[in-house]
Amino acid sequence: MPEKKIFKACKNCRALLPPETATCPLCNSTSFSEDWNGMVIIISQDSEVGKIFGASTPWRYAITIK
Ligand SMILES: [Zn+2]
């Protein structure tokens, strides 16, 4: 699956966004990377995964960004 072609990752908050996104809707960063690995989807900000991951907004996030 060519996940890396579908999304780019915000370097600030690790949110995965469509390639045409100019500004991260979560943190307003304009710094992105297309070199990322792994995806975690946070459904609830109260979830254990969200707490461990430090994600405050339900979204899809990259696990690692180079
Ligand atoms: Zn961001």
N, CA, C, O and the ligand as a Tripos MOL2 file, in Angstrom:
@<TRIPOS>MOLECULE
protein
  265   263    67     0     0
PROTEIN
NO_CHARGES

@<TRIPOS>ATOM
      1 N           0.8420   -1.2110    0.0000 N.3       1 MET1
      2 CA          0.0000    0.0000    0.0000 C.3       1 MET1
      3 C           0.8670    1.2470    0.0000 C.2       1 MET1
      4 O           1.7070    1.4080    0.8850 O.2       1 MET1
      5 N           0.6870    2.1160   -0.9540 N.am      2 PRO2
      6 CA          1.5400    3.3220   -1.0620 C.3       2 PRO2
      7 C           1.0770    4.4410   -0.1460 C.2       2 PRO2
      8 O           0.6810    5.5120   -0.6060 O.2       2 PRO2
      9 N           1.1300    4.1840    1.1460 N.am      3 GLU3
     10 CA          0.6570    5.1910    2.1020 C.3       3 GLU3
     11 C           1.4150    6.5090    1.9690 C.2       3 GLU3
     12 O           0.8450    7.5890    2.1210 O.2       3 GLU3
     13 N           2.7060    6.3980    1.6840 N.am      4 LYS4
     14 CA          3.5290    7.6040    1.6480 C.3       4 LYS4
     15 C           3.1530    8.5220    0.4920 C.2       4 LYS4
     16 O           3.4790    9.7090    0.5020 O.2       4 LYS4
     17 N           2.4650    7.9660   -0.5080 N.am      5 LYS5
     18 CA          2.0590    8.7960   -1.6410 C.3       5 LYS5
     19 C           0.7580    9.5270   -1.3420 C.2       5 LYS5
     20 O           0.4370   10.5380   -1.9670 O.2       5 LYS5
     21 N           0.0140    8.9930   -0.3720 N.am      6 ILE6
     22 CA         -1.3190    9.5250   -0.1100 C.3       6 ILE6
     23 C          -1.2660   10.6900    0.8830 C.2       6 ILE6
     24 O          -2.0180   11.6580    0.7720 O.2       6 ILE6
     25 N          -0.3510   10.5690    1.8620 N.am      7 PHE7
     26 CA         -0.3060   11.5850    2.9070 C.3       7 PHE7
     27 C           1.1020   12.1540    3.0660 C.2       7 PHE7
     28 O           2.0960   11.5320    2.6930 O.2       7 PHE7
     29 N           1.1460   13.3360    3.6220 N.am      8 LYS8
     30 CA          2.4010   13.8710    4.1400 C.3       8 LYS8
     31 C           2.1870   14.1400    5.6240 C.2       8 LYS8
     32 O           1.0550   14.3020    6.0810 O.2       8 LYS8
     33 N           3.2870   14.1830    6.3690 N.am      9 ALA9
     34 CA          3.1790   14.3010    7.8180 C.3       9 ALA9
     35 C           3.6470   15.6710    8.2900 C.2       9 ALA9
     36 O           4.6670   16.1860    7.8320 O.2       9 ALA9
     37 N           2.8900   16.2480    9.2080 N.am     10 CYS10
     38 CA          3.2990   17.4970    9.8400 C.3      10 CYS10
     39 C           4.4840   17.2110   10.7670 C.2      10 CYS10
     40 O           4.4090   16.3290   11.6220 O.2      10 CYS10
     41 N           5.5670   17.9560   10.5940 N.am     11 LYS11
     42 CA          6.7560   17.7080   11.4130 C.3      11 LYS11
     43 C           6.5520   18.1650   12.8540 C.2      11 LYS11
     44 O           7.2810   17.7340   13.7470 O.2      11 LYS11
     45 N           5.5990   19.0050   13.0840 N.am     12 ASN12
     46 CA          5.3770   19.5270   14.4260 C.3      12 ASN12
     47 C           4.5110   18.5970   15.2720 C.2      12 ASN12
     48 O           4.8770   18.2530   16.3960 O.2      12 ASN12
     49 N           3.3640   18.1900   14.7300 N.am     13 CYS13
     50 CA          2.4400   17.3820   15.5300 C.3      13 CYS13
     51 C           2.2310   15.9840   14.9600 C.2      13 CYS13
     52 O           1.4890   15.1870   15.5340 O.2      13 CYS13
     53 N           2.8860   15.6740   13.8230 N.am     14 ARG14
     54 CA          2.8490   14.3440   13.2080 C.3      14 ARG14
     55 C           1.5080   14.0030   12.5780 C.2      14 ARG14
     56 O           1.2870   12.8470   12.2180 O.2      14 ARG14
     57 N           0.6120   14.9580   12.4340 N.am     15 ALA15
     58 CA         -0.6550   14.6750   11.7670 C.3      15 ALA15
     59 C          -0.4030   14.3240   10.3070 C.2      15 ALA15
     60 O           0.4610   14.9130    9.6570 O.2      15 ALA15
     61 N          -1.1530   13.3740    9.8030 N.am     16 LEU16
     62 CA         -1.0570   13.0100    8.3870 C.3      16 LEU16
     63 C          -2.1090   13.7860    7.6020 C.2      16 LEU16
     64 O          -3.2870   13.8110    7.9570 O.2      16 LEU16
     65 N          -1.6520   14.4130    6.5300 N.am     17 LEU17
     66 CA         -2.5010   15.3310    5.7830 C.3      17 LEU17
     67 C          -2.3790   15.0780    4.2900 C.2      17 LEU17
     68 O          -1.3730   14.5350    3.8330 O.2      17 LEU17
     69 N          -3.3940   15.4660    3.5260 N.am     18 PRO18
     70 CA         -3.3000   15.3380    2.0680 C.3      18 PRO18
     71 C          -2.1310   16.1630    1.5330 C.2      18 PRO18
     72 O          -1.8050   17.2090    2.0950 O.2      18 PRO18
     73 N          -1.5030   15.7070    0.4610 N.am     19 PRO19
     74 CA         -0.3010   16.3850   -0.0680 C.3      19 PRO19
     75 C          -0.5340   17.8470   -0.4300 C.2      19 PRO19
     76 O           0.4020   18.6460   -0.4020 O.2      19 PRO19
     77 N          -1.7530   18.2030   -0.7650 N.am     20 GLU20
     78 CA         -2.0100   19.5790   -1.1920 C.3      20 GLU20
     79 C          -2.2040   20.5380   -0.0180 C.2      20 GLU20
     80 O          -2.3660   21.7420   -0.2160 O.2      20 GLU20
     81 N          -2.1880   20.0040    1.2030 N.am     21 THR21
     82 CA         -2.3830   20.8440    2.3790 C.3      21 THR21
     83 C          -1.2180   21.8310    2.5330 C.2      21 THR21
     84 O          -0.0520   21.4390    2.4920 O.2      21 THR21
     85 N          -1.5460   23.0990    2.7070 N.am     22 ALA22
     86 CA         -0.5060   24.1180    2.8310 C.3      22 ALA22
     87 C          -0.1630   24.3940    4.2890 C.2      22 ALA22
     88 O           0.9960   24.6310    4.6290 O.2      22 ALA22
     89 N          -1.1780   24.3620    5.1470 N.am     23 THR23
     90 CA         -0.9840   24.6390    6.5640 C.3      23 THR23
     91 C          -1.6700   23.5630    7.3830 C.2      23 THR23
     92 O          -2.8190   23.2100    7.1190 O.2      23 THR23
     93 N          -0.9660   23.0400    8.3770 N.am     24 CYS24
     94 CA         -1.5500   22.0010    9.2140 C.3      24 CYS24
     95 C          -2.7820   22.5360    9.9420 C.2      24 CYS24
     96 O          -2.6900   23.5520   10.6310 O.2      24 CYS24
     97 N          -3.9340   21.8720    9.8020 N.am     25 PRO25
     98 CA         -5.1550   22.3460   10.4580 C.3      25 PRO25
     99 C          -5.1390   22.1360   11.9680 C.2      25 PRO25
    100 O          -5.9700   22.6920   12.6860 O.2      25 PRO25
    101 N          -4.1890   21.3320   12.4480 N.am     26 LEU26
    102 CA         -4.1410   21.0500   13.8820 C.3      26 LEU26
    103 C          -3.2360   22.0290   14.6250 C.2      26 LEU26
    104 O          -3.5730   22.4700   15.7240 O.2      26 LEU26
    105 N          -2.1010   22.3690   14.0420 N.am     27 CYS27
    106 CA         -1.1300   23.1930   14.7740 C.3      27 CYS27
    107 C          -0.6460   24.3930   13.9730 C.2      27 CYS27
    108 O           0.2010   25.1500   14.4470 O.2      27 CYS27
    109 N          -1.1750   24.5760   12.7600 N.am     28 ASN28
    110 CA         -0.8280   25.7150   11.9080 C.3      28 ASN28
    111 C           0.6140   25.7070   11.4280 C.2      28 ASN28
    112 O           1.1090   26.7210   10.9350 O.2      28 ASN28
    113 N           1.2950   24.5730   11.5670 N.am     29 SER29
    114 CA          2.6520   24.4700   11.0500 C.3      29 SER29
    115 C           2.6290   24.3920    9.5260 C.2      29 SER29
    116 O           1.6530   23.9300    8.9340 O.2      29 SER29
    117 N           3.6970   24.8410    8.9070 N.am     30 THR30
    118 CA          3.8180   24.7270    7.4550 C.3      30 THR30
    119 C           5.0090   23.8520    7.0750 C.2      30 THR30
    120 O           5.4620   23.8560    5.9300 O.2      30 THR30
    121 N           5.5090   23.0940    8.0670 N.am     31 SER31
    122 CA          6.6540   22.2130    7.8340 C.3      31 SER31
    123 C           6.1740   20.7730    7.7560 C.2      31 SER31
    124 O           5.6200   20.2380    8.7160 O.2      31 SER31
    125 N           6.3940   20.1470    6.5890 N.am     32 PHE32
    126 CA          5.8960   18.7920    6.3840 C.3      32 PHE32
    127 C           7.0040   17.8770    5.8890 C.2      32 PHE32
    128 O           8.0190   18.3280    5.3600 O.2      32 PHE32
    129 N           6.7860   16.5890    6.0720 N.am     33 SER33
    130 CA          7.7180   15.5970    5.5510 C.3      33 SER33
    131 C           6.9340   14.5040    4.8430 C.2      33 SER33
    132 O           5.8960   14.0610    5.3330 O.2      33 SER33
    133 N           7.4230   14.0740    3.7050 N.am     34 GLU34
    134 CA          6.8010   12.9410    3.0250 C.3      34 GLU34
    135 C           7.5180   11.6430    3.3580 C.2      34 GLU34
    136 O           7.1650   10.5780    2.8500 O.2      34 GLU34
    137 N           8.5280   11.7400    4.2140 N.am     35 ASP35
    138 CA          9.2960   10.5610    4.5960 C.3      35 ASP35
    139 C           8.9100   10.1520    6.0110 C.2      35 ASP35
    140 O           9.5590   10.5320    6.9850 O.2      35 ASP35
    141 N           7.8440    9.3710    6.1020 N.am     36 TRP36
    142 CA          7.3340    8.9580    7.4050 C.3      36 TRP36
    143 C           6.9780    7.4820    7.3560 C.2      36 TRP36
    144 O           6.8310    6.8950    6.2840 O.2      36 TRP36
    145 N           6.8440    6.8970    8.5350 N.am     37 ASN37
    146 CA          6.4980    5.4800    8.6170 C.3      37 ASN37
    147 C           5.4530    5.2340    9.6990 C.2      37 ASN37
    148 O           5.4810    5.8560   10.7610 O.2      37 ASN37
    149 N           4.5450    4.3300    9.4160 N.am     38 GLY38
    150 CA          3.5580    3.9130   10.3950 C.3      38 GLY38
    151 C           2.4340    4.9160   10.5450 C.2      38 GLY38
    152 O           2.6400    6.1240   10.4340 O.2      38 GLY38
    153 N           1.2600    4.4090   10.7930 N.am     39 MET39
    154 CA          0.1140    5.2910   10.9840 C.3      39 MET39
    155 C          -0.6690    4.8370   12.2010 C.2      39 MET39
    156 O          -0.9210    3.6440   12.3720 O.2      39 MET39
    157 N          -1.0540    5.7810   13.0450 N.am     40 VAL40
    158 CA         -1.9410    5.4670   14.1560 C.3      40 VAL40
    159 C          -3.1320    6.4080   14.0540 C.2      40 VAL40
    160 O          -2.9780    7.6050   13.8120 O.2      40 VAL40
    161 N          -4.3110    5.8520   14.2400 N.am     41 ILE41
    162 CA         -5.5240    6.6610   14.1600 C.3      41 ILE41
    163 C          -6.0690    6.8420   15.5640 C.2      41 ILE41
    164 O          -6.4210    5.8720   16.2360 O.2      41 ILE41
    165 N          -6.1360    8.0870   15.9990 N.am     42 ILE42
    166 CA         -6.6800    8.4140   17.3120 C.3      42 ILE42
    167 C          -8.1630    8.7390   17.1450 C.2      42 ILE42
    168 O          -8.5270    9.7200   16.4950 O.2      42 ILE42
    169 N          -8.9940    7.9180   17.7300 N.am     43 ILE43
    170 CA        -10.4320    8.1210   17.5920 C.3      43 ILE43
    171 C         -10.9530    9.0300   18.7010 C.2      43 ILE43
    172 O         -11.8270    9.8690   18.4840 O.2      43 ILE43
    173 N         -10.3940    8.8420   19.8930 N.am     44 SER44
    174 CA        -10.8150    9.6690   21.0210 C.3      44 SER44
    175 C          -9.5970   10.2280   21.7350 C.2      44 SER44
    176 O          -8.6110    9.5160   21.9270 O.2      44 SER44
    177 N          -9.6510   11.4820   22.1260 N.am     45 GLN45
    178 CA         -8.5220   12.0760   22.8340 C.3      45 GLN45
    179 C          -8.3720   11.4980   24.2360 C.2      45 GLN45
    180 O          -7.3510   11.7030   24.8930 O.2      45 GLN45
    181 N          -9.3870   10.7770   24.6880 N.am     46 ASP46
    182 CA         -9.3110   10.1530   26.0070 C.3      46 ASP46
    183 C          -8.8120    8.7090   25.9470 C.2      46 ASP46
    184 O          -8.6990    8.0390   26.9740 O.2      46 ASP46
    185 N          -8.5180    8.2400   24.7420 N.am     47 SER47
    186 CA         -8.0660    6.8520   24.5990 C.3      47 SER47
    187 C          -6.6630    6.6790   25.1610 C.2      47 SER47
    188 O          -5.8900    7.6340   25.2350 O.2      47 SER47
    189 N          -6.3440    5.4600   25.5540 N.am     48 GLU48
    190 CA         -5.0060    5.1620   26.0850 C.3      48 GLU48
    191 C          -3.9410    5.4280   25.0350 C.2      48 GLU48
    192 O          -2.8720    5.9560   25.3400 O.2      48 GLU48
    193 N          -4.2410    5.0590   23.8010 N.am     49 VAL49
    194 CA         -3.2740    5.2830   22.7260 C.3      49 VAL49
    195 C          -3.0140    6.7790   22.5560 C.2      49 VAL49
    196 O          -1.8740    7.2060   22.3710 O.2      49 VAL49
    197 N          -4.0740    7.5590   22.6190 N.am     50 GLY50
    198 CA         -3.9240    8.9930   22.4830 C.3      50 GLY50
    199 C          -3.0700    9.5880   23.5890 C.2      50 GLY50
    200 O          -2.2740   10.4960   23.3500 O.2      50 GLY50
    201 N          -3.2400    9.0700   24.8120 N.am     51 LYS51
    202 CA         -2.4540    9.5660   25.9420 C.3      51 LYS51
    203 C          -0.9790    9.1950   25.7850 C.2      51 LYS51
    204 O          -0.0870   10.0180   25.9890 O.2      51 LYS51
    205 N          -0.7530    7.9420   25.4180 N.am     52 ILE52
    206 CA          0.6220    7.4780   25.2470 C.3      52 ILE52
    207 C           1.3110    8.2430   24.1210 C.2      52 ILE52
    208 O           2.4890    8.5900   24.1970 O.2      52 ILE52
    209 N           0.5340    8.4860   23.0880 N.am     53 PHE53
    210 CA          1.0990    9.0970   21.8990 C.3      53 PHE53
    211 C           1.2070   10.6120   22.0250 C.2      53 PHE53
    212 O           1.9110   11.2570   21.2490 O.2      53 PHE53
    213 N           0.5160   11.1680   22.9940 N.am     54 GLY54
    214 CA          0.5410   12.6110   23.1680 C.3      54 GLY54
    215 C          -0.3210   13.3450   22.1710 C.2      54 GLY54
    216 O          -0.1190   14.5340   21.9260 O.2      54 GLY54
    217 N          -1.2700   12.6560   21.5990 N.am     55 ALA55
    218 CA         -2.1470   13.2600   20.6050 C.3      55 ALA55
    219 C          -3.3740   13.8450   21.2940 C.2      55 ALA55
    220 O          -4.0870   13.1360   22.0030 O.2      55 ALA55
    221 N          -3.6170   15.1170   21.0900 N.am     56 SER56
    222 CA         -4.7240   15.7740   21.7770 C.3      56 SER56
    223 C          -5.9500   15.9160   20.8850 C.2      56 SER56
    224 O          -7.0200   16.2930   21.3620 O.2      56 SER56
    225 N          -5.8110   15.6210   19.6070 N.am     57 THR57
    226 CA         -6.9210   15.7640   18.6770 C.3      57 THR57
    227 C          -7.1460   14.4450   17.9480 C.2      57 THR57
    228 O          -6.1930   13.8600   17.4330 O.2      57 THR57
    229 N          -8.3850   13.9670   17.8950 N.am     58 PRO58
    230 CA         -8.6530   12.7620   17.1060 C.3      58 PRO58
    231 C          -8.2640   12.9830   15.6530 C.2      58 PRO58
    232 O          -8.7960   13.8720   14.9870 O.2      58 PRO58
    233 N          -7.3350   12.1730   15.1660 N.am     59 TRP59
    234 CA         -6.7900   12.3750   13.8220 C.3      59 TRP59
    235 C          -5.9740   11.1460   13.4730 C.2      59 TRP59
    236 O          -5.8590   10.2210   14.2780 O.2      59 TRP59
    237 N          -5.4210   11.1340   12.3050 N.am     60 ARG60
    238 CA         -4.4600   10.0980   11.9380 C.3      60 ARG60
    239 C          -3.0500   10.6930   12.0230 C.2      60 ARG60
    240 O          -2.7950   11.7980   11.5450 O.2      60 ARG60
    241 N          -2.1480    9.9340   12.6430 N.am     61 TYR61
    242 CA         -0.8040   10.4450   12.8850 C.3      61 TYR61
    243 C           0.2530    9.4670   12.3820 C.2      61 TYR61
    244 O           0.0490    8.2530   12.3720 O.2      61 TYR61
    245 N           1.3740   10.0210   11.9720 N.am     62 ALA62
    246 CA          2.5240    9.1930   11.6410 C.3      62 ALA62
    247 C           3.2360    8.8070   12.9270 C.2      62 ALA62
    248 O           3.3230    9.6050   13.8600 O.2      62 ALA62
    249 N           3.7460    7.5800   12.9760 N.am     63 ILE63
    250 CA          4.4570    7.1370   14.1710 C.3      63 ILE63
    251 C           5.8920    7.6760   14.1760 C.2      63 ILE63
    252 O           6.3890    8.1300   15.2070 O.2      63 ILE63
    253 N           6.5370    7.6210   13.0350 N.am     64 THR64
    254 CA          7.8850    8.1760   12.9300 C.3      64 THR64
    255 C           7.9930    9.0600   11.6900 C.2      64 THR64
    256 O           7.4280    8.7610   10.6380 O.2      64 THR64
    257 N           8.7250   10.1430   11.8410 N.am     65 ILE65
    258 CA          9.0020   11.0420   10.7310 C.3      65 ILE65
    259 C          10.4990   11.2640   10.6430 C.2      65 ILE65
    260 O          11.1470   11.5940   11.6370 O.2      65 ILE65
    261 N          11.0360   11.0850    9.4740 N.am     66 LYS66
    262 CA         12.4660   11.2910    9.2920 C.3      66 LYS66
    263 C          12.7500   12.7460    8.9130 C.2      66 LYS66
    264 O          13.9060   13.1180    8.7160 O.2      66 LYS66
    265 ZN          0.6480   19.8830   12.7730 Zn       67 ZN67
@<TRIPOS>BOND
     1     1     2 1
     2     2     3 1
     3     3     4 2
     4     3     5 am
     5     5     6 1
     6     6     7 1
     7     7     8 2
     8     7     9 am
     9     9    10 1
    10    10    11 1
    11    11    12 2
    12    11    13 am
    13    13    14 1
    14    14    15 1
    15    15    16 2
    16    15    17 am
    17    17    18 1
    18    18    19 1
    19    19    20 2
    20    19    21 am
    21    21    22 1
    22    22    23 1
    23    23    24 2
    24    23    25 am
    25    25    26 1
    26    26    27 1
    27    27    28 2
    28    27    29 am
    29    29    30 1
    30    30    31 1
    31    31    32 2
    32    31    33 am
    33    33    34 1
    34    34    35 1
    35    35    36 2
    36    35    37 am
    37    37    38 1
    38    38    39 1
    39    39    40 2
    40    39    41 am
    41    41    42 1
    42    42    43 1
    43    43    44 2
    44    43    45 am
    45    45    46 1
    46    46    47 1
    47    47    48 2
    48    47    49 am
    49    49    50 1
    50    50    51 1
    51    51    52 2
    52    51    53 am
    53    53    54 1
    54    54    55 1
    55    55    56 2
    56    55    57 am
    57    57    58 1
    58    58    59 1
    59    59    60 2
    60    59    61 am
    61    61    62 1
    62    62    63 1
    63    63    64 2
    64    63    65 am
    65    65    66 1
    66    66    67 1
    67    67    68 2
    68    67    69 am
    69    69    70 1
    70    70    71 1
    71    71    72 2
    72    71    73 am
    73    73    74 1
    74    74    75 1
    75    75    76 2
    76    75    77 am
    77    77    78 1
    78    78    79 1
    79    79    80 2
    80    79    81 am
    81    81    82 1
    82    82    83 1
    83    83    84 2
    84    83    85 am
    85    85    86 1
    86    86    87 1
    87    87    88 2
    88    87    89 am
    89    89    90 1
    90    90    91 1
    91    91    92 2
    92    91    93 am
    93    93    94 1
    94    94    95 1
    95    95    96 2
    96    95    97 am
    97    97    98 1
    98    98    99 1
    99    99   100 2
   100    99   101 am
   101   101   102 1
   102   102   103 1
   103   103   104 2
   104   103   105 am
   105   105   106 1
   106   106   107 1
   107   107   108 2
   108   107   109 am
   109   109   110 1
   110   110   111 1
   111   111   112 2
   112   111   113 am
   113   113   114 1
   114   114   115 1
   115   115   116 2
   116   115   117 am
   117   117   118 1
   118   118   119 1
   119   119   120 2
   120   119   121 am
   121   121   122 1
   122   122   123 1
   123   123   124 2
   124   123   125 am
   125   125   126 1
   126   126   127 1
   127   127   128 2
   128   127   129 am
   129   129   130 1
   130   130   131 1
   131   131   132 2
   132   131   133 am
   133   133   134 1
   134   134   135 1
   135   135   136 2
   136   135   137 am
   137   137   138 1
   138   138   139 1
   139   139   140 2
   140   139   141 am
   141   141   142 1
   142   142   143 1
   143   143   144 2
   144   143   145 am
   145   145   146 1
   146   146   147 1
   147   147   148 2
   148   147   149 am
   149   149   150 1
   150   150   151 1
   151   151   152 2
   152   151   153 am
   153   153   154 1
   154   154   155 1
   155   155   156 2
   156   155   157 am
   157   157   158 1
   158   158   159 1
   159   159   160 2
   160   159   161 am
   161   161   162 1
   162   162   163 1
   163   163   164 2
   164   163   165 am
   165   165   166 1
   166   166   167 1
   167   167   168 2
   168   167   169 am
   169   169   170 1
   170   170   171 1
   171   171   172 2
   172   171   173 am
   173   173   174 1
   174   174   175 1
   175   175   176 2
   176   175   177 am
   177   177   178 1
   178   178   179 1
   179   179   180 2
   180   179   181 am
   181   181   182 1
   182   182   183 1
   183   183   184 2
   184   183   185 am
   185   185   186 1
   186   186   187 1
   187   187   188 2
   188   187   189 am
   189   189   190 1
   190   190   191 1
   191   191   192 2
   192   191   193 am
   193   193   194 1
   194   194   195 1
   195   195   196 2
   196   195   197 am
   197   197   198 1
   198   198   199 1
   199   199   200 2
   200   199   201 am
   201   201   202 1
   202   202   203 1
   203   203   204 2
   204   203   205 am
   205   205   206 1
   206   206   207 1
   207   207   208 2
   208   207   209 am
   209   209   210 1
   210   210   211 1
   211   211   212 2
   212   211   213 am
   213   213   214 1
   214   214   215 1
   215   215   216 2
   216   215   217 am
   217   217   218 1
   218   218   219 1
   219   219   220 2
   220   219   221 am
   221   221   222 1
   222   222   223 1
   223   223   224 2
   224   223   225 am
   225   225   226 1
   226   226   227 1
   227   227   228 2
   228   227   229 am
   229   229   230 1
   230   230   231 1
   231   231   232 2
   232   231   233 am
   233   233   234 1
   234   234   235 1
   235   235   236 2
   236   235   237 am
   237   237   238 1
   238   238   239 1
   239   239   240 2
   240   239   241 am
   241   241   242 1
   242   242   243 1
   243   243   244 2
   244   243   245 am
   245   245   246 1
   246   246   247 1
   247   247   248 2
   248   247   249 am
   249   249   250 1
   250   250   251 1
   251   251   252 2
   252   251   253 am
   253   253   254 1
   254   254   255 1
   255   255   256 2
   256   255   257 am
   257   257   258 1
   258   258   259 1
   259   259   260 2
   260   259   261 am
   261   261   262 1
   262   262   263 1
   263   263   264 2
@<TRIPOS>SUBSTRUCTURE
     1 MET1         2 RESIDUE 1 A MET
     2 PRO2         6 RESIDUE 1 A PRO
     3 GLU3        10 RESIDUE 1 A GLU
     4 LYS4        14 RESIDUE 1 A LYS
     5 LYS5        18 RESIDUE 1 A LYS
     6 ILE6        22 RESIDUE 1 A ILE
     7 PHE7        26 RESIDUE 1 A PHE
     8 LYS8        30 RESIDUE 1 A LYS
     9 ALA9        34 RESIDUE 1 A ALA
    10 CYS10       38 RESIDUE 1 A CYS
    11 LYS11       42 RESIDUE 1 A LYS
    12 ASN12       46 RESIDUE 1 A ASN
    13 CYS13       50 RESIDUE 1 A CYS
    14 ARG14       54 RESIDUE 1 A ARG
    15 ALA15       58 RESIDUE 1 A ALA
    16 LEU16       62 RESIDUE 1 A LEU
    17 LEU17       66 RESIDUE 1 A LEU
    18 PRO18       70 RESIDUE 1 A PRO
    19 PRO19       74 RESIDUE 1 A PRO
    20 GLU20       78 RESIDUE 1 A GLU
    21 THR21       82 RESIDUE 1 A THR
    22 ALA22       86 RESIDUE 1 A ALA
    23 THR23       90 RESIDUE 1 A THR
    24 CYS24       94 RESIDUE 1 A CYS
    25 PRO25       98 RESIDUE 1 A PRO
    26 LEU26      102 RESIDUE 1 A LEU
    27 CYS27      106 RESIDUE 1 A CYS
    28 ASN28      110 RESIDUE 1 A ASN
    29 SER29      114 RESIDUE 1 A SER
    30 THR30      118 RESIDUE 1 A THR
    31 SER31      122 RESIDUE 1 A SER
    32 PHE32      126 RESIDUE 1 A PHE
    33 SER33      130 RESIDUE 1 A SER
    34 GLU34      134 RESIDUE 1 A GLU
    35 ASP35      138 RESIDUE 1 A ASP
    36 TRP36      142 RESIDUE 1 A TRP
    37 ASN37      146 RESIDUE 1 A ASN
    38 GLY38      150 RESIDUE 1 A GLY
    39 MET39      154 RESIDUE 1 A MET
    40 VAL40      158 RESIDUE 1 A VAL
    41 ILE41      162 RESIDUE 1 A ILE
    42 ILE42      166 RESIDUE 1 A ILE
    43 ILE43      170 RESIDUE 1 A ILE
    44 SER44      174 RESIDUE 1 A SER
    45 GLN45      178 RESIDUE 1 A GLN
    46 ASP46      182 RESIDUE 1 A ASP
    47 SER47      186 RESIDUE 1 A SER
    48 GLU48      190 RESIDUE 1 A GLU
    49 VAL49      194 RESIDUE 1 A VAL
    50 GLY50      198 RESIDUE 1 A GLY
    51 LYS51      202 RESIDUE 1 A LYS
    52 ILE52      206 RESIDUE 1 A ILE
    53 PHE53      210 RESIDUE 1 A PHE
    54 GLY54      214 RESIDUE 1 A GLY
    55 ALA55      218 RESIDUE 1 A ALA
    56 SER56      222 RESIDUE 1 A SER
    57 THR57      226 RESIDUE 1 A THR
    58 PRO58      230 RESIDUE 1 A PRO
    59 TRP59      234 RESIDUE 1 A TRP
    60 ARG60      238 RESIDUE 1 A ARG
    61 TYR61      242 RESIDUE 1 A TYR
    62 ALA62      246 RESIDUE 1 A ALA
    63 ILE63      250 RESIDUE 1 A ILE
    64 THR64      254 RESIDUE 1 A THR
    65 ILE65      258 RESIDUE 1 A ILE
    66 LYS66      262 RESIDUE 1 A LYS
    67 ZN67       265 GROUP 0 **** ****
